[in-house]
């Protein structure tokens, strides 16, 4: 049951009307109705509800560059499952996948059971592969060049080599991908989203974005405020932070997730390391990783770097059901094993590179190795256990990106007729609660923050309380009270 949080978020005063660098919302380009056909590759999920409808697939021909609508085009891949009760149908609910790089088409083909039966009853659930990913003209690059990107930069010589390598990689990706490579930013994707809305025959958009998909929702609301019927931001991205704030907020978020896992391990018999000094064990594993003698028990003999140890551990914080397996994995690493070098890939010469969108959405400049090293040292102070949050990889992979980027960070300027609903988790390991509260402040009266006081990346599928509130908002446009919270769901229940 919802209850009002005592320390409600302070709501900002009205924001400026025009966003710097954003063009005014223009009428959507007319598109034909999508020719929906059964998805040939559909294999119903084992846990798919019996009443779930068959997945249908289609595509839209859209401009590569929205500033040149009559120029080159690409096909955007979509999929849907129609409402299970045609007599109760209210329209289409569009799901914005996360990542960047997640496939909304796969989500629909493999089952839309992420959403409640009531939503599936009333809405056609529609999703898509964002431009540059999956079936929508994916960005592809040389696998060898991708493999040369360093996880961490250790000196000025490697910093310079990374700059040169990234320049080669960008040229390679552009040649293999075609003109779309330079137009995979989320502002362009927001215009794609409005084309989807128009092709679905919807006067206004009903949208649920998850993780990186929330940036798509935020920017759609900026560009097309009066076309928003209801818009959910689950695990919201704060696209207003600069390089330092981006790293610091991610470090604090990652370390908080680490602390919460340790606390669970200390109190729960379900943790294979219960009763052990977990931080001492972790320090030992990290020391071995730094010495190059730590191997992955899931891939015998493969060495784990300090960054990989942190990254793989952090990934398991996303869902509490993964925590017991994480404890077992870390415990299995205590026993020394034979170290060998990882064998080079013998697979395809090219690989998809969905992370390209990130370097067009974020400006994270770093002048030289001295500045880079300063960032790492500060992050290590903020996250003394999980010293290398995944965010630090973004500095290396986007190093030397052309400026200005297509979609630079800025404070949100949203003027929707209905408040956006931010569904945030206090101990989210990736989209931190610090991001959600900052997004709420930027939205002011045009947003409402619903807080889940538990764990995990996202909350709709975890908390029945959040699910009820989100459903009421999407179905009836019923907005939760400001400061509303949902209690934590015990990981051991």
RALIN-V588392 format. One record per residue. N is the residue number from 1. RES is the residue in one letter. PHI is phi in degrees with one decimal (NA if undefined). PSI is psi in whole degrees, 0 to 359 (* if undefined). Layout:
BEGIN
n=N res=RES phi=PHI psi=PSI
n=N res=RES phi=PHI psi=PSI
END
This chain:
BEGIN
n=1 res=X phi=NA psi=139
n=2 res=X phi=-70.5 psi=144
n=3 res=X phi=-138.8 psi=154
n=4 res=X phi=-82.8 psi=126
n=5 res=X phi=-71.1 psi=132
n=6 res=X phi=-63.5 psi=316
n=7 res=X phi=-95.5 psi=74
n=8 res=X phi=-65.5 psi=151
n=9 res=X phi=-64.9 psi=136
n=10 res=X phi=-76.5 psi=127
n=11 res=X phi=-92.7 psi=135
n=12 res=X phi=-73.1 psi=159
n=13 res=X phi=-72.8 psi=171
n=14 res=X phi=-56.4 psi=140
n=15 res=X phi=-95.1 psi=170
n=16 res=X phi=-63.3 psi=152
n=17 res=X phi=-76.4 psi=321
n=18 res=X phi=-109.5 psi=138
n=19 res=X phi=-88.7 psi=132
n=20 res=X phi=-61.7 psi=129
n=21 res=X phi=83.0 psi=356
n=22 res=X phi=-99.8 psi=137
n=23 res=X phi=-85.0 psi=153
n=24 res=X phi=-61.6 psi=149
n=25 res=X phi=-62.9 psi=129
n=26 res=X phi=-116.3 psi=158
n=27 res=X phi=-57.0 psi=141
n=28 res=X phi=-64.4 psi=143
n=29 res=X phi=-66.4 psi=136
n=30 res=X phi=-64.8 psi=135
n=31 res=X phi=-130.1 psi=147
n=32 res=X phi=-68.6 psi=162
n=33 res=X phi=-60.5 psi=140
n=34 res=X phi=-67.9 psi=134
n=35 res=X phi=-85.7 psi=90
n=36 res=X phi=-77.4 psi=133
n=37 res=X phi=-136.9 psi=156
n=38 res=X phi=-55.4 psi=138
n=39 res=X phi=-73.3 psi=119
n=40 res=X phi=-62.2 psi=327
n=41 res=X phi=-90.8 psi=9
n=42 res=X phi=-63.3 psi=129
n=43 res=X phi=-129.3 psi=104
n=44 res=X phi=-54.1 psi=135
n=45 res=X phi=-65.9 psi=149
n=46 res=X phi=-60.9 psi=328
n=47 res=X phi=-98.1 psi=14
n=48 res=X phi=-65.0 psi=134
n=49 res=X phi=-59.8 psi=144
n=50 res=X phi=-63.4 psi=332
n=51 res=X phi=-85.3 psi=0
n=52 res=X phi=-67.7 psi=137
n=53 res=X phi=-81.4 psi=164
n=54 res=X phi=-72.1 psi=141
n=55 res=X phi=-71.0 psi=139
n=56 res=X phi=-121.7 psi=144
n=57 res=X phi=-120.1 psi=154
n=58 res=X phi=-162.0 psi=185
n=59 res=X phi=-151.0 psi=160
n=60 res=X phi=-126.9 psi=136
n=61 res=X phi=-86.9 psi=118
n=62 res=X phi=-127.5 psi=157
n=63 res=X phi=-66.5 psi=138
n=64 res=X phi=-62.6 psi=316
n=65 res=X phi=-120.4 psi=112
n=66 res=X phi=-67.0 psi=345
n=67 res=X phi=-80.1 psi=350
n=68 res=X phi=-129.5 psi=72
n=69 res=X phi=-62.8 psi=342
n=70 res=X phi=-99.6 psi=10
n=71 res=X phi=-85.4 psi=207
n=72 res=X phi=-62.2 psi=153
n=73 res=X phi=-130.2 psi=164
n=74 res=X phi=-140.3 psi=166
n=75 res=X phi=-101.8 psi=123
n=76 res=X phi=-91.7 psi=125
n=77 res=X phi=-85.9 psi=135
n=78 res=X phi=-131.6 psi=162
n=79 res=X phi=-150.1 psi=156
n=80 res=X phi=-151.5 psi=163
n=81 res=X phi=-128.8 psi=122
n=82 res=X phi=-71.8 psi=158
n=83 res=X phi=-54.2 psi=137
n=84 res=X phi=-74.4 psi=342
n=85 res=X phi=-126.2 psi=92
n=86 res=X phi=-55.1 psi=329
n=87 res=X phi=-71.3 psi=339
n=88 res=X phi=-104.1 psi=3
n=89 res=X phi=-61.8 psi=132
n=90 res=X phi=-106.9 psi=345
n=91 res=X phi=145.9 psi=209
n=92 res=X phi=-112.1 psi=139
n=93 res=X phi=-111.0 psi=118
n=94 res=X phi=-96.5 psi=129
n=95 res=X phi=-101.3 psi=127
n=96 res=X phi=-96.2 psi=110
n=97 res=X phi=-70.0 psi=158
n=98 res=X phi=-93.9 psi=213
n=99 res=X phi=120.1 psi=251
n=100 res=X phi=-68.1 psi=146
n=101 res=X phi=122.2 psi=351
n=102 res=X phi=-67.7 psi=150
n=103 res=X phi=-102.3 psi=116
n=104 res=X phi=-70.9 psi=331
n=105 res=X phi=-64.0 psi=313
n=106 res=X phi=-58.7 psi=321
n=107 res=X phi=-58.4 psi=316
n=108 res=X phi=-72.6 psi=318
n=109 res=X phi=-65.2 psi=321
n=110 res=X phi=-88.4 psi=4
n=111 res=X phi=119.0 psi=136
n=112 res=X phi=-101.5 psi=26
n=113 res=X phi=-70.5 psi=358
n=114 res=X phi=-58.4 psi=331
n=115 res=X phi=-96.1 psi=152
n=116 res=X phi=-64.9 psi=160
n=117 res=X phi=-60.8 psi=327
n=118 res=X phi=-67.5 psi=319
n=119 res=X phi=-66.5 psi=317
n=120 res=X phi=-65.8 psi=332
n=121 res=X phi=-70.2 psi=322
n=122 res=X phi=-97.6 psi=340
n=123 res=X phi=-127.6 psi=145
n=124 res=X phi=-70.5 psi=125
n=125 res=X phi=-92.3 psi=119
n=126 res=X phi=-121.2 psi=139
n=127 res=X phi=-146.0 psi=183
n=128 res=X phi=-160.6 psi=164
n=129 res=X phi=-93.2 psi=115
n=130 res=X phi=-56.2 psi=152
n=131 res=X phi=-49.1 psi=135
n=132 res=X phi=88.0 psi=3
n=133 res=X phi=-133.6 psi=158
n=134 res=X phi=52.0 psi=238
n=135 res=X phi=-90.7 psi=10
n=136 res=X phi=-111.2 psi=68
n=137 res=X phi=51.1 psi=64
n=138 res=X phi=-62.8 psi=145
n=139 res=X phi=-70.3 psi=125
n=140 res=X phi=-127.0 psi=146
n=141 res=X phi=-144.6 psi=168
n=142 res=X phi=-61.7 psi=125
n=143 res=X phi=-62.6 psi=323
n=144 res=X phi=-64.8 psi=317
n=145 res=X phi=-67.5 psi=322
n=146 res=X phi=-61.9 psi=321
n=147 res=X phi=-67.7 psi=340
n=148 res=X phi=-81.6 psi=349
n=149 res=X phi=-66.2 psi=125
n=150 res=X phi=-76.1 psi=147
n=151 res=X phi=-71.1 psi=315
n=152 res=X phi=-133.0 psi=146
n=153 res=X phi=-99.5 psi=133
n=154 res=X phi=-107.3 psi=344
n=155 res=X phi=-162.0 psi=176
n=156 res=X phi=-64.7 psi=324
n=157 res=X phi=-62.1 psi=317
n=158 res=X phi=-70.4 psi=327
n=159 res=X phi=-59.3 psi=313
n=160 res=X phi=-65.4 psi=320
n=161 res=X phi=-65.4 psi=325
n=162 res=X phi=-67.5 psi=319
n=163 res=X phi=-57.3 psi=313
n=164 res=X phi=-67.1 psi=318
n=165 res=X phi=-64.8 psi=321
n=166 res=X phi=-66.0 psi=325
n=167 res=X phi=-65.0 psi=318
n=168 res=X phi=-63.5 psi=319
n=169 res=X phi=-63.8 psi=315
n=170 res=X phi=-61.2 psi=318
n=171 res=X phi=-64.9 psi=319
n=172 res=X phi=-64.9 psi=314
n=173 res=X phi=-62.1 psi=319
n=174 res=X phi=-63.7 psi=317
n=175 res=X phi=-66.3 psi=319
n=176 res=X phi=-79.2 psi=330
n=177 res=X phi=-90.6 psi=325
n=178 res=X phi=97.1 psi=190
n=179 res=X phi=-62.7 psi=338
n=180 res=X phi=-63.9 psi=336
n=181 res=X phi=-50.9 psi=322
n=182 res=X phi=-87.9 psi=10
n=183 res=X phi=-139.3 psi=44
n=184 res=X phi=-103.9 psi=13
n=185 res=X phi=-66.7 psi=162
n=186 res=X phi=-75.1 psi=337
n=187 res=X phi=-63.1 psi=317
n=188 res=X phi=-62.7 psi=320
n=189 res=X phi=-65.4 psi=328
n=190 res=X phi=-65.6 psi=324
n=191 res=X phi=-70.5 psi=326
n=192 res=X phi=-59.1 psi=317
n=193 res=X phi=-61.2 psi=323
n=194 res=X phi=-70.6 psi=328
n=195 res=X phi=-66.0 psi=323
n=196 res=X phi=-61.6 psi=312
n=197 res=X phi=-54.1 psi=314
n=198 res=X phi=-64.9 psi=318
n=199 res=X phi=-67.3 psi=333
n=200 res=X phi=-78.6 psi=351
n=201 res=X phi=78.2 psi=22
n=202 res=X phi=-95.2 psi=131
n=203 res=X phi=-69.5 psi=323
n=204 res=X phi=-132.1 psi=160
n=205 res=X phi=-95.2 psi=132
n=206 res=X phi=-109.0 psi=121
n=207 res=X phi=-140.3 psi=142
n=208 res=X phi=-130.0 psi=113
n=209 res=X phi=-106.0 psi=142
n=210 res=X phi=-121.2 psi=131
n=211 res=X phi=55.3 psi=241
n=212 res=X phi=-64.2 psi=339
n=213 res=X phi=-66.0 psi=343
n=214 res=X phi=-72.1 psi=330
n=215 res=X phi=-63.4 psi=322
n=216 res=X phi=-60.8 psi=316
n=217 res=X phi=-65.2 psi=317
n=218 res=X phi=-60.1 psi=315
n=219 res=X phi=-77.1 psi=332
n=220 res=X phi=-63.3 psi=316
n=221 res=X phi=-63.6 psi=328
n=222 res=X phi=-68.9 psi=315
n=223 res=X phi=-77.1 psi=323
n=224 res=X phi=-130.1 psi=59
n=225 res=X phi=-59.4 psi=324
n=226 res=X phi=-85.7 psi=0
n=227 res=X phi=-100.7 psi=8
n=228 res=X phi=-92.7 psi=119
n=229 res=X phi=-89.4 psi=311
n=230 res=X phi=-156.8 psi=137
n=231 res=X phi=-144.4 psi=117
n=232 res=X phi=-102.0 psi=133
n=233 res=X phi=-113.1 psi=99
n=234 res=X phi=-99.1 psi=119
n=235 res=X phi=64.5 psi=65
n=236 res=X phi=-71.1 psi=145
n=237 res=X phi=-93.1 psi=133
n=238 res=X phi=-96.7 psi=107
n=239 res=X phi=-97.0 psi=31
n=240 res=X phi=-112.8 psi=354
n=241 res=X phi=-88.8 psi=146
n=242 res=X phi=-86.7 psi=187
n=243 res=X phi=-55.2 psi=309
n=244 res=X phi=-64.8 psi=313
n=245 res=X phi=-66.6 psi=324
n=246 res=X phi=-58.8 psi=310
n=247 res=X phi=-66.8 psi=317
n=248 res=X phi=-66.6 psi=316
n=249 res=X phi=-64.8 psi=322
n=250 res=X phi=-69.1 psi=323
n=251 res=X phi=-64.1 psi=314
n=252 res=X phi=-61.9 psi=318
n=253 res=X phi=-63.6 psi=315
n=254 res=X phi=-64.7 psi=316
n=255 res=X phi=-66.7 psi=324
n=256 res=X phi=-61.7 psi=318
n=257 res=X phi=-63.7 psi=321
n=258 res=X phi=-61.3 psi=313
n=259 res=X phi=-60.0 psi=320
n=260 res=X phi=-67.3 psi=323
n=261 res=X phi=-65.3 psi=316
n=262 res=X phi=-60.9 psi=316
n=263 res=X phi=-61.4 psi=319
n=264 res=X phi=-62.8 psi=317
n=265 res=X phi=-62.7 psi=324
n=266 res=X phi=-68.1 psi=328
n=267 res=X phi=-103.4 psi=347
n=268 res=X phi=-111.7 psi=129
n=269 res=X phi=-70.2 psi=346
n=270 res=X phi=-72.5 psi=347
n=271 res=X phi=-85.1 psi=126
n=272 res=X phi=-63.4 psi=342
n=273 res=X phi=-105.4 psi=16
n=274 res=X phi=-58.7 psi=133
n=275 res=X phi=89.5 psi=353
n=276 res=X phi=-94.2 psi=161
n=277 res=X phi=-81.7 psi=93
n=278 res=X phi=-64.6 psi=319
n=279 res=X phi=-65.4 psi=326
n=280 res=X phi=-66.9 psi=319
n=281 res=X phi=-61.8 psi=315
n=282 res=X phi=-61.7 psi=318
n=283 res=X phi=-61.4 psi=322
n=284 res=X phi=-65.2 psi=319
n=285 res=X phi=-65.1 psi=318
n=286 res=X phi=-66.8 psi=322
n=287 res=X phi=-61.5 psi=317
n=288 res=X phi=-66.3 psi=324
n=289 res=X phi=-63.5 psi=319
n=290 res=X phi=-66.5 psi=331
n=291 res=X phi=-86.0 psi=354
n=292 res=X phi=78.3 psi=23
n=293 res=X phi=-118.3 psi=12
n=294 res=X phi=-99.0 psi=127
n=295 res=X phi=-117.0 psi=159
n=296 res=X phi=-90.9 psi=117
n=297 res=X phi=-63.5 psi=340
n=298 res=X phi=-81.0 psi=342
n=299 res=X phi=-134.4 psi=78
n=300 res=X phi=-49.2 psi=129
n=301 res=X phi=88.8 psi=347
n=302 res=X phi=-81.2 psi=125
n=303 res=X phi=-75.3 psi=138
n=304 res=X phi=-103.2 psi=125
n=305 res=X phi=-76.8 psi=165
n=306 res=X phi=-56.2 psi=321
n=307 res=X phi=-65.4 psi=316
n=308 res=X phi=-65.0 psi=322
n=309 res=X phi=-59.2 psi=314
n=310 res=X phi=-66.1 psi=315
n=311 res=X phi=-63.5 psi=312
n=312 res=X phi=-67.8 psi=324
n=313 res=X phi=-67.1 psi=312
n=314 res=X phi=-58.1 psi=321
n=315 res=X phi=-59.4 psi=327
n=316 res=X phi=-78.2 psi=351
n=317 res=X phi=-76.1 psi=349
n=318 res=X phi=-62.5 psi=328
n=319 res=X phi=-135.3 psi=134
n=320 res=X phi=-65.8 psi=336
n=321 res=X phi=-67.9 psi=343
n=322 res=X phi=-82.6 psi=345
n=323 res=X phi=-60.4 psi=316
n=324 res=X phi=-58.7 psi=319
n=325 res=X phi=-66.0 psi=324
n=326 res=X phi=-63.1 psi=316
n=327 res=X phi=-60.9 psi=318
n=328 res=X phi=-64.3 psi=318
n=329 res=X phi=-63.5 psi=314
n=330 res=X phi=-65.6 psi=321
n=331 res=X phi=-64.4 psi=323
n=332 res=X phi=-68.1 psi=340
n=333 res=X phi=-78.8 psi=349
n=334 res=X phi=-63.3 psi=323
n=335 res=X phi=-76.6 psi=126
n=336 res=X phi=-61.6 psi=142
n=337 res=X phi=-133.5 psi=168
n=338 res=X phi=-67.0 psi=134
n=339 res=X phi=-97.8 psi=134
n=340 res=X phi=-139.5 psi=161
n=341 res=X phi=-78.7 psi=145
n=342 res=X phi=-66.3 psi=135
n=343 res=X phi=-73.1 psi=144
n=344 res=X phi=-65.1 psi=150
n=345 res=X phi=-66.0 psi=136
n=346 res=X phi=-108.2 psi=16
n=347 res=X phi=-82.0 psi=206
n=348 res=X phi=-63.1 psi=154
n=349 res=X phi=-73.8 psi=342
n=350 res=X phi=-120.3 psi=159
n=351 res=X phi=-145.3 psi=149
n=352 res=X phi=-66.5 psi=150
n=353 res=X phi=-136.3 psi=71
n=354 res=X phi=-66.4 psi=345
n=355 res=X phi=-69.9 psi=351
n=356 res=X phi=-56.9 psi=327
n=357 res=X phi=-61.1 psi=325
n=358 res=X phi=-60.6 psi=319
n=359 res=X phi=-74.9 psi=351
n=360 res=X phi=-99.5 psi=349
n=361 res=X phi=-100.2 psi=342
n=362 res=X phi=-130.7 psi=133
n=363 res=X phi=-101.7 psi=109
n=364 res=X phi=-127.4 psi=65
n=365 res=X phi=-69.5 psi=143
n=366 res=X phi=-135.8 psi=123
n=367 res=X phi=-69.7 psi=314
n=368 res=X phi=-158.5 psi=181
n=369 res=X phi=-64.3 psi=326
n=370 res=X phi=-59.6 psi=316
n=371 res=X phi=-67.6 psi=319
n=372 res=X phi=-59.4 psi=312
n=373 res=X phi=-63.4 psi=325
n=374 res=X phi=-61.7 psi=320
n=375 res=X phi=-61.2 psi=314
n=376 res=X phi=-63.1 psi=320
n=377 res=X phi=-65.5 psi=319
n=378 res=X phi=-66.8 psi=318
n=379 res=X phi=-61.3 psi=321
n=380 res=X phi=-64.6 psi=329
n=381 res=X phi=-71.9 psi=324
n=382 res=X phi=-76.3 psi=330
n=383 res=X phi=-129.0 psi=73
n=384 res=X phi=-64.4 psi=336
n=385 res=X phi=-90.4 psi=302
n=386 res=X phi=-93.4 psi=75
n=387 res=X phi=-68.8 psi=340
n=388 res=X phi=-122.7 psi=74
n=389 res=X phi=-58.6 psi=150
n=390 res=X phi=-54.8 psi=334
n=391 res=X phi=-57.6 psi=332
n=392 res=X phi=-66.5 psi=335
n=393 res=X phi=-64.8 psi=330
n=394 res=X phi=-61.5 psi=326
n=395 res=X phi=-61.7 psi=315
n=396 res=X phi=-71.6 psi=316
n=397 res=X phi=-71.8 psi=334
n=398 res=X phi=-100.3 psi=5
n=399 res=X phi=-59.9 psi=128
n=400 res=X phi=81.6 psi=9
n=401 res=X phi=-59.1 psi=143
n=402 res=X phi=-56.7 psi=141
n=403 res=X phi=-120.4 psi=150
n=404 res=X phi=-72.3 psi=150
n=405 res=X phi=-69.1 psi=160
n=406 res=X phi=-63.9 psi=326
n=407 res=X phi=-136.3 psi=71
n=408 res=X phi=-69.0 psi=159
n=409 res=X phi=-61.1 psi=147
n=410 res=X phi=-164.9 psi=161
n=411 res=X phi=-72.0 psi=142
n=412 res=X phi=-64.7 psi=140
n=413 res=X phi=-125.2 psi=92
n=414 res=X phi=-116.1 psi=134
n=415 res=X phi=-133.0 psi=51
n=416 res=X phi=-76.2 psi=157
n=417 res=X phi=-75.6 psi=334
n=418 res=X phi=-120.4 psi=140
n=419 res=X phi=-63.8 psi=142
n=420 res=X phi=-72.6 psi=148
n=421 res=X phi=-104.8 psi=117
n=422 res=X phi=-97.5 psi=113
n=423 res=X phi=-99.7 psi=107
n=424 res=X phi=-120.3 psi=148
n=425 res=X phi=-110.0 psi=130
n=426 res=X phi=-59.2 psi=320
n=427 res=X phi=-111.9 psi=45
n=428 res=X phi=-71.3 psi=127
n=429 res=X phi=-79.2 psi=347
n=430 res=X phi=-118.4 psi=302
n=431 res=X phi=-95.8 psi=90
n=432 res=X phi=-62.6 psi=156
n=433 res=X phi=-61.4 psi=332
n=434 res=X phi=-63.3 psi=327
n=435 res=X phi=-68.6 psi=316
n=436 res=X phi=-61.5 psi=316
n=437 res=X phi=-67.3 psi=326
n=438 res=X phi=-71.1 psi=321
n=439 res=X phi=-61.2 psi=318
n=440 res=X phi=-60.9 psi=319
n=441 res=X phi=-63.8 psi=321
n=442 res=X phi=-66.8 psi=323
n=443 res=X phi=-73.9 psi=332
n=444 res=X phi=57.6 psi=229
n=445 res=X phi=-72.5 psi=355
n=446 res=X phi=-93.8 psi=14
n=447 res=X phi=-150.2 psi=153
n=448 res=X phi=-131.4 psi=132
n=449 res=X phi=-96.6 psi=123
n=450 res=X phi=-109.2 psi=120
n=451 res=X phi=-102.8 psi=125
n=452 res=X phi=-98.2 psi=122
n=453 res=X phi=-87.9 psi=29
n=454 res=X phi=-117.3 psi=218
n=455 res=X phi=-128.2 psi=162
n=456 res=X phi=106.9 psi=161
n=457 res=X phi=-89.9 psi=96
n=458 res=X phi=103.6 psi=166
n=459 res=X phi=-142.3 psi=342
n=460 res=X phi=-61.2 psi=318
n=461 res=X phi=-86.4 psi=354
n=462 res=X phi=-99.1 psi=318
n=463 res=X phi=-109.1 psi=116
n=464 res=X phi=-57.7 psi=327
n=465 res=X phi=-64.4 psi=314
n=466 res=X phi=-63.5 psi=317
n=467 res=X phi=-59.2 psi=316
n=468 res=X phi=-62.9 psi=317
n=469 res=X phi=-67.0 psi=318
n=470 res=X phi=-66.1 psi=318
n=471 res=X phi=-62.0 psi=317
n=472 res=X phi=-62.3 psi=324
n=473 res=X phi=-69.7 psi=314
n=474 res=X phi=-70.7 psi=324
n=475 res=X phi=-83.2 psi=310
n=476 res=X phi=-112.1 psi=3
n=477 res=X phi=57.0 psi=34
n=478 res=X phi=-85.5 psi=115
n=479 res=X phi=-91.9 psi=131
n=480 res=X phi=-61.2 psi=157
n=481 res=X phi=-63.4 psi=147
n=482 res=X phi=-62.9 psi=135
n=483 res=X phi=84.7 psi=8
n=484 res=X phi=-67.3 psi=143
n=485 res=X phi=-132.8 psi=160
n=486 res=X phi=-124.1 psi=137
n=487 res=X phi=-69.9 psi=156
n=488 res=X phi=-66.9 psi=146
n=489 res=X phi=-98.2 psi=121
n=490 res=X phi=-58.8 psi=125
n=491 res=X phi=-59.0 psi=335
n=492 res=X phi=-91.3 psi=2
n=493 res=X phi=-90.8 psi=*
END
